[in-house]
């Protein structure tokens, strides 16, 4: 029963009786189908036309139901009621041509028609034999209506519709007719979508946005298709709860597997379509062309920017060059002016000096004694060197405009002033030297008696010890002090503190003083080793030459030419040394062989250091390191390069033996 809403406030229906009777006002409740239609429109805020459309829709559905033509299923009477799960329910009800598009009203009407036609009572009255119980085929009609009238069961049956085509076109099938092949496939698979308004495949003229929306929808396809209808076990038949749970578990696993296969089928369909879609290829080509155009435009813009920057840089460089040239020109002009002024002044000074010499020469240098004249000439030259232009001009003017006695007096006065000035400068220099010596003694003071009485031999021995025991040697200054105490001939015992103080003072010496000390050491060495005894008076062979009496040092260019010739002509080259000598201008075959032996000897010693290091064993490695040994060798090699010039190449074997024992003694001392 439909309960009508109450009338709005202020609304009512007035009934007026005939004029013959008294007027009475009363409240009535509106009823009827027209008021019902009005109430529906008011509740929906719809107009009368909307209601008319709904009425037309209902009428159209009713007319469709009336026009629905059922298709008789020829195999209906042969169906086995026990195998109802494998039957086509739509075909049983005569809806095989409508199938999933059939409305609930159509299903109900079809069932009604089938019942009226195939009910057992009807057939029995017509004399048709009827099977007892549920064995009659009418049970299949009942099961079909039971499945299709329930929305959940109908969806389960629709998911496994036996007439649905699950095939996926391959890439080769759609090579030439893509839209004709894939369009119906996507259309029939769109029925599984949970979302409405499924986008269409479109055609060749579809925009990029439409194509992108289409493939995005299908790559994220949300399907409602499920496979519970194919469950092999029915949990209602289970005898206990555990069995029901086991059946449910098996069914869930089977459904998940079939759902996964279904989604893989949809994904394969979309992948095949995407790879064959000519629009995708066209869009990719357009995108590639667009990127190439953007890249070219970007490169062009960058090129123009670089050209602008380069042009600006060139302009700046040109401006800087012009400014620099202008500045250089100004400097050059100033230098020319200064040079001219300097030349003028130089010529003037030269002229005045010559004038002074001539004036003194005219007066016979103001003396008749030869010795005094020579002394006066020296003094005049001293004046020429020390006096400025103005002083020279003033002195010359005095000499030319006065008598001999006045000129001599002016000249002697000027000489006294210059000598006094020279004396003062000398005294100041000596004072500075004394002060420097005192400061050096103060800075190195505190050394006791050992800081005094350093003879030249002790200084040379200290320099040798410092070079012999380089930085990095363990207890270096104690080792140097012990070495000096052992080898010193003065008998003065030096401590490590004395050695350090003297070494610091030597470092602060003037470079010329250091050169003097080294020269004295070399002279002493030369004096002690001036005569080298020869083994015999036989002529030296090409391999062991005698002392070098006429030795010309090798220049850097000659050394480079020799090294290049040694590389160009290997050992197996015939007449090798003659060709090498031709490659080094100004050098003979013997000179090249001597030079090669010198270089080869030092390379041999360098290699021998490492062999010697290995032969000393682990104890030597613990006492010293390669760095200290390398520094020691550099010092010894520098000494040998000088010694080889004095004693000749014939003593290299002796030197090598001496070096070996020296290194061994050094290692043992460490």
Secondary structure as a PSIPRED ss2 file (coil, helix, strand):
# PSIPRED VFORMAT (PSIPRED V4.0)

   1 X C   1.000  0.000  0.000
   2 X C   1.000  0.000  0.000
   3 X C   1.000  0.000  0.000
   4 X C   1.000  0.000  0.000
   5 X C   1.000  0.000  0.000
   6 X C   1.000  0.000  0.000
   7 X C   1.000  0.000  0.000
   8 X C   1.000  0.000  0.000
   9 X C   1.000  0.000  0.000
  10 X C   1.000  0.000  0.000
  11 X C   1.000  0.000  0.000
  12 X C   1.000  0.000  0.000
  13 X C   1.000  0.000  0.000
  14 X C   1.000  0.000  0.000
  15 X C   1.000  0.000  0.000
  16 X C   1.000  0.000  0.000
  17 X C   1.000  0.000  0.000
  18 X C   1.000  0.000  0.000
  19 X C   1.000  0.000  0.000
  20 X C   1.000  0.000  0.000
  21 X C   1.000  0.000  0.000
  22 X C   1.000  0.000  0.000
  23 X C   1.000  0.000  0.000
  24 X C   1.000  0.000  0.000
  25 X C   1.000  0.000  0.000
  26 X C   1.000  0.000  0.000
  27 X C   1.000  0.000  0.000
  28 X C   1.000  0.000  0.000
  29 X C   1.000  0.000  0.000
  30 X C   1.000  0.000  0.000
  31 X C   1.000  0.000  0.000
  32 X C   1.000  0.000  0.000
  33 X H   0.000  1.000  0.000
  34 X H   0.000  1.000  0.000
  35 X H   0.000  1.000  0.000
  36 X H   0.000  1.000  0.000
  37 X H   0.000  1.000  0.000
  38 X H   0.000  1.000  0.000
  39 X H   0.000  1.000  0.000
  40 X H   0.000  1.000  0.000
  41 X H   0.000  1.000  0.000
  42 X H   0.000  1.000  0.000
  43 X H   0.000  1.000  0.000
  44 X H   0.000  1.000  0.000
  45 X C   1.000  0.000  0.000
  46 X C   1.000  0.000  0.000
  47 X C   1.000  0.000  0.000
  48 X H   0.000  1.000  0.000
  49 X H   0.000  1.000  0.000
  50 X H   0.000  1.000  0.000
  51 X H   0.000  1.000  0.000
  52 X H   0.000  1.000  0.000
  53 X H   0.000  1.000  0.000
  54 X H   0.000  1.000  0.000
  55 X H   0.000  1.000  0.000
  56 X H   0.000  1.000  0.000
  57 X H   0.000  1.000  0.000
  58 X H   0.000  1.000  0.000
  59 X H   0.000  1.000  0.000
  60 X H   0.000  1.000  0.000
  61 X H   0.000  1.000  0.000
  62 X H   0.000  1.000  0.000
  63 X H   0.000  1.000  0.000
  64 X H   0.000  1.000  0.000
  65 X H   0.000  1.000  0.000
  66 X H   0.000  1.000  0.000
  67 X H   0.000  1.000  0.000
  68 X C   1.000  0.000  0.000
  69 X C   1.000  0.000  0.000
  70 X C   1.000  0.000  0.000
  71 X C   1.000  0.000  0.000
  72 X C   1.000  0.000  0.000
  73 X C   1.000  0.000  0.000
  74 X C   1.000  0.000  0.000
  75 X C   1.000  0.000  0.000
  76 X H   0.000  1.000  0.000
  77 X H   0.000  1.000  0.000
  78 X H   0.000  1.000  0.000
  79 X C   1.000  0.000  0.000
  80 X C   1.000  0.000  0.000
  81 X H   0.000  1.000  0.000
  82 X H   0.000  1.000  0.000
  83 X H   0.000  1.000  0.000
  84 X H   0.000  1.000  0.000
  85 X H   0.000  1.000  0.000
  86 X H   0.000  1.000  0.000
  87 X C   1.000  0.000  0.000
  88 X C   1.000  0.000  0.000
  89 X H   0.000  1.000  0.000
  90 X H   0.000  1.000  0.000
  91 X H   0.000  1.000  0.000
  92 X H   0.000  1.000  0.000
  93 X C   1.000  0.000  0.000
  94 X C   1.000  0.000  0.000
  95 X C   1.000  0.000  0.000
  96 X C   1.000  0.000  0.000
  97 X C   1.000  0.000  0.000
  98 X C   1.000  0.000  0.000
  99 X H   0.000  1.000  0.000
 100 X H   0.000  1.000  0.000
 101 X H   0.000  1.000  0.000
 102 X C   1.000  0.000  0.000
 103 X C   1.000  0.000  0.000
 104 X H   0.000  1.000  0.000
 105 X H   0.000  1.000  0.000
 106 X H   0.000  1.000  0.000
 107 X H   0.000  1.000  0.000
 108 X H   0.000  1.000  0.000
 109 X H   0.000  1.000  0.000
 110 X H   0.000  1.000  0.000
 111 X H   0.000  1.000  0.000
 112 X H   0.000  1.000  0.000
 113 X H   0.000  1.000  0.000
 114 X H   0.000  1.000  0.000
 115 X H   0.000  1.000  0.000
 116 X H   0.000  1.000  0.000
 117 X H   0.000  1.000  0.000
 118 X H   0.000  1.000  0.000
 119 X C   1.000  0.000  0.000
 120 X H   0.000  1.000  0.000
 121 X H   0.000  1.000  0.000
 122 X H   0.000  1.000  0.000
 123 X H   0.000  1.000  0.000
 124 X H   0.000  1.000  0.000
 125 X H   0.000  1.000  0.000
 126 X C   1.000  0.000  0.000
 127 X C   1.000  0.000  0.000
 128 X C   1.000  0.000  0.000
 129 X C   1.000  0.000  0.000
 130 X C   1.000  0.000  0.000
 131 X C   1.000  0.000  0.000
 132 X C   1.000  0.000  0.000
 133 X H   0.000  1.000  0.000
 134 X H   0.000  1.000  0.000
 135 X H   0.000  1.000  0.000
 136 X C   1.000  0.000  0.000
 137 X C   1.000  0.000  0.000
 138 X H   0.000  1.000  0.000
 139 X H   0.000  1.000  0.000
 140 X H   0.000  1.000  0.000
 141 X H   0.000  1.000  0.000
 142 X H   0.000  1.000  0.000
 143 X H   0.000  1.000  0.000
 144 X H   0.000  1.000  0.000
 145 X H   0.000  1.000  0.000
 146 X H   0.000  1.000  0.000
 147 X H   0.000  1.000  0.000
 148 X H   0.000  1.000  0.000
 149 X H   0.000  1.000  0.000
 150 X C   1.000  0.000  0.000
 151 X H   0.000  1.000  0.000
 152 X H   0.000  1.000  0.000
 153 X H   0.000  1.000  0.000
 154 X H   0.000  1.000  0.000
 155 X H   0.000  1.000  0.000
 156 X H   0.000  1.000  0.000
 157 X H   0.000  1.000  0.000
 158 X H   0.000  1.000  0.000
 159 X H   0.000  1.000  0.000
 160 X C   1.000  0.000  0.000
 161 X C   1.000  0.000  0.000
 162 X C   1.000  0.000  0.000
 163 X C   1.000  0.000  0.000
 164 X C   1.000  0.000  0.000
 165 X C   1.000  0.000  0.000
 166 X C   1.000  0.000  0.000
 167 X C   1.000  0.000  0.000
 168 X C   1.000  0.000  0.000
 169 X C   1.000  0.000  0.000
 170 X C   1.000  0.000  0.000
 171 X C   1.000  0.000  0.000
 172 X C   1.000  0.000  0.000
 173 X C   1.000  0.000  0.000
 174 X C   1.000  0.000  0.000
 175 X C   1.000  0.000  0.000
 176 X C   1.000  0.000  0.000
 177 X C   1.000  0.000  0.000
 178 X H   0.000  1.000  0.000
 179 X H   0.000  1.000  0.000
 180 X H   0.000  1.000  0.000
 181 X H   0.000  1.000  0.000
 182 X H   0.000  1.000  0.000
 183 X H   0.000  1.000  0.000
 184 X H   0.000  1.000  0.000
 185 X H   0.000  1.000  0.000
 186 X H   0.000  1.000  0.000
 187 X H   0.000  1.000  0.000
 188 X H   0.000  1.000  0.000
 189 X H   0.000  1.000  0.000
 190 X H   0.000  1.000  0.000
 191 X H   0.000  1.000  0.000
 192 X H   0.000  1.000  0.000
 193 X E   0.000  0.000  1.000
 194 X C   1.000  0.000  0.000
 195 X C   1.000  0.000  0.000
 196 X C   1.000  0.000  0.000
 197 X C   1.000  0.000  0.000
 198 X C   1.000  0.000  0.000
 199 X C   1.000  0.000  0.000
 200 X C   1.000  0.000  0.000
 201 X C   1.000  0.000  0.000
 202 X C   1.000  0.000  0.000
 203 X C   1.000  0.000  0.000
 204 X C   1.000  0.000  0.000
 205 X C   1.000  0.000  0.000
 206 X C   1.000  0.000  0.000
 207 X C   1.000  0.000  0.000
 208 X H   0.000  1.000  0.000
 209 X H   0.000  1.000  0.000
 210 X H   0.000  1.000  0.000
 211 X H   0.000  1.000  0.000
 212 X H   0.000  1.000  0.000
 213 X H   0.000  1.000  0.000
 214 X H   0.000  1.000  0.000
 215 X H   0.000  1.000  0.000
 216 X H   0.000  1.000  0.000
 217 X H   0.000  1.000  0.000
 218 X H   0.000  1.000  0.000
 219 X H   0.000  1.000  0.000
 220 X C   1.000  0.000  0.000
 221 X C   1.000  0.000  0.000
 222 X C   1.000  0.000  0.000
 223 X E   0.000  0.000  1.000
 224 X C   1.000  0.000  0.000
 225 X C   1.000  0.000  0.000
 226 X C   1.000  0.000  0.000
 227 X C   1.000  0.000  0.000
 228 X H   0.000  1.000  0.000
 229 X H   0.000  1.000  0.000
 230 X H   0.000  1.000  0.000
 231 X C   1.000  0.000  0.000
 232 X C   1.000  0.000  0.000
 233 X C   1.000  0.000  0.000
 234 X C   1.000  0.000  0.000
 235 X H   0.000  1.000  0.000
 236 X H   0.000  1.000  0.000
 237 X H   0.000  1.000  0.000
 238 X C   1.000  0.000  0.000
 239 X C   1.000  0.000  0.000
 240 X C   1.000  0.000  0.000
 241 X H   0.000  1.000  0.000
 242 X H   0.000  1.000  0.000
 243 X H   0.000  1.000  0.000
 244 X H   0.000  1.000  0.000
 245 X H   0.000  1.000  0.000
 246 X H   0.000  1.000  0.000
 247 X H   0.000  1.000  0.000
 248 X H   0.000  1.000  0.000
 249 X H   0.000  1.000  0.000
 250 X H   0.000  1.000  0.000
 251 X H   0.000  1.000  0.000
 252 X H   0.000  1.000  0.000
 253 X H   0.000  1.000  0.000
 254 X H   0.000  1.000  0.000
 255 X H   0.000  1.000  0.000
 256 X H   0.000  1.000  0.000
 257 X H   0.000  1.000  0.000
 258 X H   0.000  1.000  0.000
 259 X H   0.000  1.000  0.000
 260 X H   0.000  1.000  0.000
 261 X H   0.000  1.000  0.000
 262 X H   0.000  1.000  0.000
 263 X H   0.000  1.000  0.000
 264 X H   0.000  1.000  0.000
 265 X H   0.000  1.000  0.000
 266 X H   0.000  1.000  0.000
 267 X H   0.000  1.000  0.000
 268 X H   0.000  1.000  0.000
 269 X H   0.000  1.000  0.000
 270 X H   0.000  1.000  0.000
 271 X H   0.000  1.000  0.000
 272 X H   0.000  1.000  0.000
 273 X H   0.000  1.000  0.000
 274 X H   0.000  1.000  0.000
 275 X H   0.000  1.000  0.000
 276 X H   0.000  1.000  0.000
 277 X C   1.000  0.000  0.000
 278 X H   0.000  1.000  0.000
 279 X H   0.000  1.000  0.000
 280 X H   0.000  1.000  0.000
 281 X H   0.000  1.000  0.000
 282 X H   0.000  1.000  0.000
 283 X H   0.000  1.000  0.000
 284 X H   0.000  1.000  0.000
 285 X H   0.000  1.000  0.000
 286 X H   0.000  1.000  0.000
 287 X H   0.000  1.000  0.000
 288 X H   0.000  1.000  0.000
 289 X H   0.000  1.000  0.000
 290 X H   0.000  1.000  0.000
 291 X H   0.000  1.000  0.000
 292 X H   0.000  1.000  0.000
 293 X H   0.000  1.000  0.000
 294 X H   0.000  1.000  0.000
 295 X H   0.000  1.000  0.000
 296 X H   0.000  1.000  0.000
 297 X H   0.000  1.000  0.000
 298 X H   0.000  1.000  0.000
 299 X H   0.000  1.000  0.000
 300 X H   0.000  1.000  0.000
 301 X H   0.000  1.000  0.000
 302 X H   0.000  1.000  0.000
 303 X H   0.000  1.000  0.000
 304 X H   0.000  1.000  0.000
 305 X H   0.000  1.000  0.000
 306 X H   0.000  1.000  0.000
 307 X H   0.000  1.000  0.000
 308 X H   0.000  1.000  0.000
 309 X H   0.000  1.000  0.000
 310 X H   0.000  1.000  0.000
 311 X H   0.000  1.000  0.000
 312 X H   0.000  1.000  0.000
 313 X H   0.000  1.000  0.000
 314 X H   0.000  1.000  0.000
 315 X H   0.000  1.000  0.000
 316 X H   0.000  1.000  0.000
 317 X H   0.000  1.000  0.000
 318 X H   0.000  1.000  0.000
 319 X H   0.000  1.000  0.000
 320 X H   0.000  1.000  0.000
 321 X H   0.000  1.000  0.000
 322 X H   0.000  1.000  0.000
 323 X H   0.000  1.000  0.000
 324 X H   0.000  1.000  0.000
 325 X H   0.000  1.000  0.000
 326 X H   0.000  1.000  0.000
 327 X H   0.000  1.000  0.000
 328 X H   0.000  1.000  0.000
 329 X H   0.000  1.000  0.000
 330 X H   0.000  1.000  0.000
 331 X H   0.000  1.000  0.000
 332 X H   0.000  1.000  0.000
 333 X H   0.000  1.000  0.000
 334 X H   0.000  1.000  0.000
 335 X H   0.000  1.000  0.000
 336 X H   0.000  1.000  0.000
 337 X H   0.000  1.000  0.000
 338 X H   0.000  1.000  0.000
 339 X H   0.000  1.000  0.000
 340 X H   0.000  1.000  0.000
 341 X H   0.000  1.000  0.000
 342 X H   0.000  1.000  0.000
 343 X H   0.000  1.000  0.000
 344 X H   0.000  1.000  0.000
 345 X H   0.000  1.000  0.000
 346 X H   0.000  1.000  0.000
 347 X H   0.000  1.000  0.000
 348 X H   0.000  1.000  0.000
 349 X H   0.000  1.000  0.000
 350 X H   0.000  1.000  0.000
 351 X H   0.000  1.000  0.000
 352 X H   0.000  1.000  0.000
 353 X H   0.000  1.000  0.000
 354 X H   0.000  1.000  0.000
 355 X H   0.000  1.000  0.000
 356 X H   0.000  1.000  0.000
 357 X H   0.000  1.000  0.000
 358 X H   0.000  1.000  0.000
 359 X H   0.000  1.000  0.000
 360 X H   0.000  1.000  0.000
 361 X H   0.000  1.000  0.000
 362 X H   0.000  1.000  0.000
 363 X C   1.000  0.000  0.000
 364 X H   0.000  1.000  0.000
 365 X H   0.000  1.000  0.000
 366 X H   0.000  1.000  0.000
 367 X C   1.000  0.000  0.000
 368 X C   1.000  0.000  0.000
 369 X C   1.000  0.000  0.000
 370 X H   0.000  1.000  0.000
 371 X H   0.000  1.000  0.000
 372 X H   0.000  1.000  0.000
 373 X H   0.000  1.000  0.000
 374 X H   0.000  1.000  0.000
 375 X H   0.000  1.000  0.000
 376 X H   0.000  1.000  0.000
 377 X H   0.000  1.000  0.000
 378 X H   0.000  1.000  0.000
 379 X H   0.000  1.000  0.000
 380 X H   0.000  1.000  0.000
 381 X H   0.000  1.000  0.000
 382 X H   0.000  1.000  0.000
 383 X H   0.000  1.000  0.000
 384 X H   0.000  1.000  0.000
 385 X H   0.000  1.000  0.000
 386 X H   0.000  1.000  0.000
 387 X C   1.000  0.000  0.000
 388 X C   1.000  0.000  0.000
 389 X H   0.000  1.000  0.000
 390 X H   0.000  1.000  0.000
 391 X H   0.000  1.000  0.000
 392 X H   0.000  1.000  0.000
 393 X H   0.000  1.000  0.000
 394 X H   0.000  1.000  0.000
 395 X H   0.000  1.000  0.000
 396 X H   0.000  1.000  0.000
 397 X H   0.000  1.000  0.000
 398 X H   0.000  1.000  0.000
 399 X H   0.000  1.000  0.000
 400 X H   0.000  1.000  0.000
 401 X H   0.000  1.000  0.000
 402 X C   1.000  0.000  0.000
 403 X C   1.000  0.000  0.000
 404 X H   0.000  1.000  0.000
 405 X H   0.000  1.000  0.000
 406 X H   0.000  1.000  0.000
 407 X H   0.000  1.000  0.000
 408 X H   0.000  1.000  0.000
 409 X H   0.000  1.000  0.000
 410 X H   0.000  1.000  0.000
 411 X H   0.000  1.000  0.000
 412 X H   0.000  1.000  0.000
 413 X H   0.000  1.000  0.000
 414 X H   0.000  1.000  0.000
 415 X H   0.000  1.000  0.000
 416 X H   0.000  1.000  0.000
 417 X H   0.000  1.000  0.000
 418 X H   0.000  1.000  0.000
 419 X H   0.000  1.000  0.000
 420 X H   0.000  1.000  0.000
 421 X H   0.000  1.000  0.000
 422 X H   0.000  1.000  0.000
 423 X H   0.000  1.000  0.000
 424 X H   0.000  1.000  0.000
 425 X H   0.000  1.000  0.000
 426 X H   0.000  1.000  0.000
 427 X H   0.000  1.000  0.000
 428 X H   0.000  1.000  0.000
 429 X H   0.000  1.000  0.000
 430 X H   0.000  1.000  0.000
 431 X H   0.000  1.000  0.000
 432 X H   0.000  1.000  0.000
 433 X H   0.000  1.000  0.000
 434 X H   0.000  1.000  0.000
 435 X H   0.000  1.000  0.000
 436 X H   0.000  1.000  0.000
 437 X H   0.000  1.000  0.000
 438 X H   0.000  1.000  0.000
 439 X H   0.000  1.000  0.000
 440 X H   0.000  1.000  0.000
 441 X H   0.000  1.000  0.000
 442 X H   0.000  1.000  0.000
 443 X H   0.000  1.000  0.000
 444 X C   1.000  0.000  0.000
 445 X C   1.000  0.000  0.000
 446 X C   1.000  0.000  0.000
 447 X C   1.000  0.000  0.000
 448 X H   0.000  1.000  0.000
 449 X H   0.000  1.000  0.000
 450 X H   0.000  1.000  0.000
 451 X H   0.000  1.000  0.000
 452 X C   1.000  0.000  0.000
 453 X C   1.000  0.000  0.000
 454 X C   1.000  0.000  0.000
 455 X C   1.000  0.000  0.000
 456 X H   0.000  1.000  0.000
 457 X H   0.000  1.000  0.000
 458 X H   0.000  1.000  0.000
 459 X H   0.000  1.000  0.000
 460 X H   0.000  1.000  0.000
 461 X H   0.000  1.000  0.000
 462 X H   0.000  1.000  0.000
 463 X H   0.000  1.000  0.000
 464 X H   0.000  1.000  0.000
 465 X H   0.000  1.000  0.000
 466 X H   0.000  1.000  0.000
 467 X H   0.000  1.000  0.000
 468 X H   0.000  1.000  0.000
 469 X C   1.000  0.000  0.000
 470 X C   1.000  0.000  0.000
 471 X C   1.000  0.000  0.000
 472 X C   1.000  0.000  0.000
 473 X C   1.000  0.000  0.000
 474 X C   1.000  0.000  0.000
 475 X C   1.000  0.000  0.000
 476 X H   0.000  1.000  0.000
 477 X H   0.000  1.000  0.000
 478 X H   0.000  1.000  0.000
 479 X H   0.000  1.000  0.000
 480 X H   0.000  1.000  0.000
 481 X H   0.000  1.000  0.000
 482 X H   0.000  1.000  0.000
 483 X H   0.000  1.000  0.000
 484 X H   0.000  1.000  0.000
 485 X H   0.000  1.000  0.000
 486 X H   0.000  1.000  0.000
 487 X H   0.000  1.000  0.000
 488 X C   1.000  0.000  0.000
 489 X C   1.000  0.000  0.000
 490 X C   1.000  0.000  0.000
 491 X C   1.000  0.000  0.000
 492 X C   1.000  0.000  0.000
 493 X C   1.000  0.000  0.000
 494 X C   1.000  0.000  0.000
 495 X C   1.000  0.000  0.000
 496 X H   0.000  1.000  0.000
 497 X H   0.000  1.000  0.000
 498 X H   0.000  1.000  0.000
 499 X H   0.000  1.000  0.000
 500 X H   0.000  1.000  0.000
 501 X H   0.000  1.000  0.000
 502 X H   0.000  1.000  0.000
 503 X H   0.000  1.000  0.000
 504 X H   0.000  1.000  0.000
 505 X H   0.000  1.000  0.000
 506 X H   0.000  1.000  0.000
 507 X H   0.000  1.000  0.000
 508 X C   1.000  0.000  0.000
 509 X C   1.000  0.000  0.000
 510 X C   1.000  0.000  0.000
 511 X H   0.000  1.000  0.000
 512 X H   0.000  1.000  0.000
 513 X H   0.000  1.000  0.000
 514 X H   0.000  1.000  0.000
 515 X H   0.000  1.000  0.000
 516 X H   0.000  1.000  0.000
 517 X H   0.000  1.000  0.000
 518 X H   0.000  1.000  0.000
 519 X H   0.000  1.000  0.000
 520 X H   0.000  1.000  0.000
 521 X H   0.000  1.000  0.000
 522 X H   0.000  1.000  0.000
 523 X H   0.000  1.000  0.000
 524 X H   0.000  1.000  0.000
 525 X H   0.000  1.000  0.000
 526 X H   0.000  1.000  0.000
 527 X H   0.000  1.000  0.000
 528 X H   0.000  1.000  0.000
 529 X C   1.000  0.000  0.000
 530 X C   1.000  0.000  0.000
 531 X C   1.000  0.000  0.000
 532 X C   1.000  0.000  0.000
 533 X C   1.000  0.000  0.000
 534 X C   1.000  0.000  0.000
 535 X C   1.000  0.000  0.000
 536 X C   1.000  0.000  0.000
 537 X C   1.000  0.000  0.000
 538 X C   1.000  0.000  0.000
 539 X C   1.000  0.000  0.000
 540 X C   1.000  0.000  0.000
 541 X C   1.000  0.000  0.000
 542 X C   1.000  0.000  0.000
 543 X C   1.000  0.000  0.000
 544 X C   1.000  0.000  0.000
 545 X C   1.000  0.000  0.000
 546 X C   1.000  0.000  0.000
 547 X C   1.000  0.000  0.000
 548 X C   1.000  0.000  0.000
 549 X C   1.000  0.000  0.000
 550 X C   1.000  0.000  0.000
 551 X C   1.000  0.000  0.000
 552 X C   1.000  0.000  0.000
 553 X C   1.000  0.000  0.000
 554 X C   1.000  0.000  0.000
 555 X C   1.000  0.000  0.000
 556 X H   0.000  1.000  0.000
 557 X H   0.000  1.000  0.000
 558 X H   0.000  1.000  0.000
 559 X H   0.000  1.000  0.000
 560 X H   0.000  1.000  0.000
 561 X H   0.000  1.000  0.000
 562 X H   0.000  1.000  0.000
 563 X H   0.000  1.000  0.000
 564 X H   0.000  1.000  0.000
 565 X H   0.000  1.000  0.000
 566 X H   0.000  1.000  0.000
 567 X H   0.000  1.000  0.000
 568 X H   0.000  1.000  0.000
 569 X C   1.000  0.000  0.000
 570 X C   1.000  0.000  0.000
 571 X C   1.000  0.000  0.000
 572 X C   1.000  0.000  0.000
 573 X C   1.000  0.000  0.000
 574 X C   1.000  0.000  0.000
 575 X C   1.000  0.000  0.000
 576 X H   0.000  1.000  0.000
 577 X H   0.000  1.000  0.000
 578 X H   0.000  1.000  0.000
 579 X H   0.000  1.000  0.000
 580 X H   0.000  1.000  0.000
 581 X H   0.000  1.000  0.000
 582 X H   0.000  1.000  0.000
 583 X H   0.000  1.000  0.000
 584 X C   1.000  0.000  0.000
 585 X C   1.000  0.000  0.000
 586 X C   1.000  0.000  0.000
 587 X C   1.000  0.000  0.000
 588 X C   1.000  0.000  0.000
 589 X H   0.000  1.000  0.000
 590 X H   0.000  1.000  0.000
 591 X H   0.000  1.000  0.000
 592 X H   0.000  1.000  0.000
 593 X H   0.000  1.000  0.000
 594 X H   0.000  1.000  0.000
 595 X H   0.000  1.000  0.000
 596 X H   0.000  1.000  0.000
 597 X H   0.000  1.000  0.000
 598 X H   0.000  1.000  0.000
 599 X H   0.000  1.000  0.000
 600 X H   0.000  1.000  0.000
 601 X H   0.000  1.000  0.000
 602 X H   0.000  1.000  0.000
 603 X H   0.000  1.000  0.000
 604 X H   0.000  1.000  0.000
 605 X H   0.000  1.000  0.000
 606 X H   0.000  1.000  0.000
 607 X H   0.000  1.000  0.000
 608 X H   0.000  1.000  0.000
 609 X H   0.000  1.000  0.000
 610 X H   0.000  1.000  0.000
 611 X H   0.000  1.000  0.000
 612 X H   0.000  1.000  0.000
 613 X H   0.000  1.000  0.000
 614 X H   0.000  1.000  0.000
 615 X H   0.000  1.000  0.000
 616 X C   1.000  0.000  0.000
 617 X C   1.000  0.000  0.000
 618 X H   0.000  1.000  0.000
 619 X H   0.000  1.000  0.000
 620 X H   0.000  1.000  0.000
 621 X H   0.000  1.000  0.000
 622 X H   0.000  1.000  0.000
 623 X H   0.000  1.000  0.000
 624 X C   1.000  0.000  0.000
 625 X C   1.000  0.000  0.000
 626 X H   0.000  1.000  0.000
 627 X H   0.000  1.000  0.000
 628 X H   0.000  1.000  0.000
 629 X H   0.000  1.000  0.000
 630 X H   0.000  1.000  0.000
 631 X H   0.000  1.000  0.000
 632 X H   0.000  1.000  0.000
 633 X H   0.000  1.000  0.000
 634 X H   0.000  1.000  0.000
 635 X H   0.000  1.000  0.000
 636 X H   0.000  1.000  0.000
 637 X H   0.000  1.000  0.000
 638 X H   0.000  1.000  0.000
 639 X H   0.000  1.000  0.000
 640 X H   0.000  1.000  0.000
 641 X H   0.000  1.000  0.000
 642 X H   0.000  1.000  0.000
 643 X H   0.000  1.000  0.000
 644 X H   0.000  1.000  0.000
 645 X H   0.000  1.000  0.000
 646 X H   0.000  1.000  0.000
 647 X H   0.000  1.000  0.000
 648 X C   1.000  0.000  0.000
 649 X H   0.000  1.000  0.000
 650 X H   0.000  1.000  0.000
 651 X H   0.000  1.000  0.000
 652 X H   0.000  1.000  0.000
 653 X H   0.000  1.000  0.000
 654 X H   0.000  1.000  0.000
 655 X H   0.000  1.000  0.000
 656 X H   0.000  1.000  0.000
 657 X H   0.000  1.000  0.000
 658 X H   0.000  1.000  0.000
 659 X H   0.000  1.000  0.000
 660 X H   0.000  1.000  0.000
 661 X H   0.000  1.000  0.000
 662 X H   0.000  1.000  0.000
 663 X H   0.000  1.000  0.000
 664 X H   0.000  1.000  0.000
 665 X H   0.000  1.000  0.000
 666 X H   0.000  1.000  0.000
 667 X H   0.000  1.000  0.000
 668 X H   0.000  1.000  0.000
 669 X H   0.000  1.000  0.000
 670 X C   1.000  0.000  0.000
